[in-house]
Amino acid sequence: MKAPTTWSILAAAAALHQGVVSALSAAEWRSQTIYQVMTDRFARTDGSTTARCEMSEQTYCGGSWLGIAQQLDYIQGLGATAIWISPFVKNVQGKSRDGESYHGYWAQDIWEVNPLFGTAEDLIFLANAIHARGMYLMADVVTNHMAWLGPGNTVDYSIYRPFSNASAYHTPPCVIDYSNQDSVERCWQGTDAASLPDLRTEDPRVRQVFNAWIKREVSRFGFDGLRLDSAKHVEPSFWPAFEASAGVAAFGEVFHGDPVYVAPYQDVMSGVMNYPVYYWLTQAFQSTTGSIWNLSNGIKTLIATARDLTLYGGFLENHDQPRFLNHTSDRTLLKNALTFSLLMDGIPIIYQGLEQGFNGGQTPYNREALWQTGFNTQSELYLWISKFVSLRSTLAALDGGYLFYKSQPIHTDDHTIAMRKGFDDGQVVSVYSNVGTNRTYSVSLAQEDTGFRPCKLILEVVQCRPYVTDATGVLKATSGSGEPLVFVPADKVMGTGICAGGIGKRPPPPPPPRRHKPSPPPPPPSGTSTATAARFSTTRLAVESTDYNLDSIGRFNNITLSPCLTSQL
């Protein structure tokens, strides 16, 4: 009998889930991790990993919805539970000085799908294949504008469907004055090479069309959520009815670094993209001279102003900004910023290629073809991301309140910031530094800041090393590599696979509880005197107990620093 192909398995799974629409609520989006796909640049239908794609040419490279469907293992293996795809509607065709419409943001006909990404049936197939895995699909939608390959004063409005009359647009074209909100909402984005005719979204007729359109498309394709492009360029009153018509949660791109400007948009939509933290985080870690204080103070302001920070979409990279590694080649700085982004309040968003260490600059160089990496699931950053996505989801599953806890800076100095997220016995205490690769930094964190009790056994997740707080609850730790330090109660991650069996692999079964004769203690450190060694064997008794054998992850990393242990020596 002929073995089933990947496609036949996908088709069978999709058929079982035909017509299933998950329609996640905003509350259900809190626990997701989103992987952002640029459809044309992720995976091709033919499965090629060598097909040419020259970013500077700004042309279609052949990525498709069926290509994405073939690589769901890759996305799911990273830990992502939702996929955000490029705008799916038919775009203007042809090439301008700004390239082609490969990104999907240059709409011509909102009632048809982009034929260069696939057919409507292909998009339905992708949605069903995603749902068959218990994952979710987010669509990028554009309501602010259509597109014209030329100057704004030459637009032929008859090419658009359904907005084929100039009366549906703000005319004549005007250049945006970003100091004037009315100008931001009514004037045109784009350039003379590719102008973006600005729709009169304040017009009830335009709103009626968009509300009917999004209701149909969500039902037709099974979208579970929306990303709202150019949200600040549309008057806020447009959004509530649009999201209600969609029947799914919507998250707006409010492209602004001021949290006071961004926050009110959450009054008219479920969530927003966290541009304020993006700017602070990039500035703090893109060099060893970045301002950690600015990041710390900014977060405090954000906490005070955000309506619901748990529904902010957190990101370190996206398709509109230079890659982090374009700012610096230091991967240790990247790891600090990336881990901060994954563990900060809100919904983590991973832009394709971050996990492969892409280093492209401004658009179009930040839109690399991912297939050329061969979909490597063993790259350092792929494994790094999967580890911390797993940690976040594990702690959220253990404590329903974890995602609602507001991350707080508990320590800040010129090069280091420590954050706490989570209630006692389920918290993460993470430390980040911009000292750079192979540089050392140390911290001493008090119990009132971390919530870790005296003599508490905790695990540092980056190196998978156990630590113990001292008799007063102080946690002292040093990073000799410049990498972040991430501490959690040891009993919360034992047996989860986060620090056992290798990253991304199932851990071995935990040993049974020690109900009778305890296991022999580990040998003392080399060079320990005989008298001290005799007492060393009893030190474990002073540490908070656990059913798991810590021998599998080594001796306590700060054993010589902890009075809980050294008081017995």
Secondary structure, DSSP 8 states (H G I E B T S, - for coil): -----HHHHHHHHHHHTTT------HHHHTT--EEE--HHHH-BTT--SS----GGG-----B-HHHHHHTHHHHHHTT--EEEE---EEE--S-BTTB-STTS--EEEEEEE-TTT--HHHHHHHHHHHHHTT-EEEEEE--SB--BSS-GGG--GGGSBS--SGGGB--S--B--TT-HHHHHHSBEE-SSSEE-BB-TTSHHHHHHHHHHHHHHHHHHT--EEEETTGGGS-GGGHHHHHHHHTSEEEE----S-HHHHGGGGGTSSEEE-HHHHHHHHHHHSSTT--HHHHHHHHHHHHHH-S-GGGEEEES--TTS--HHHH-S-HHHHHHHHHHHHHSSSEEEEETTGGGT----STTTT---GGGGT--SSSHHHHHHHHHHHHHHHHHHH-TTGGGS--EEEEE-SSEEEEEESSTTS-EEEEEE-S-TT--EEEEE-HHHH---TT-EEEETTTTEEEE--TT--EEEEESSS--EEEEEHHHHTTSSSSSSSTTS----------SS--------TT--HHHHHHHTTGGGGS---SS-GGGG-S-TTTTT-HHHHTT-
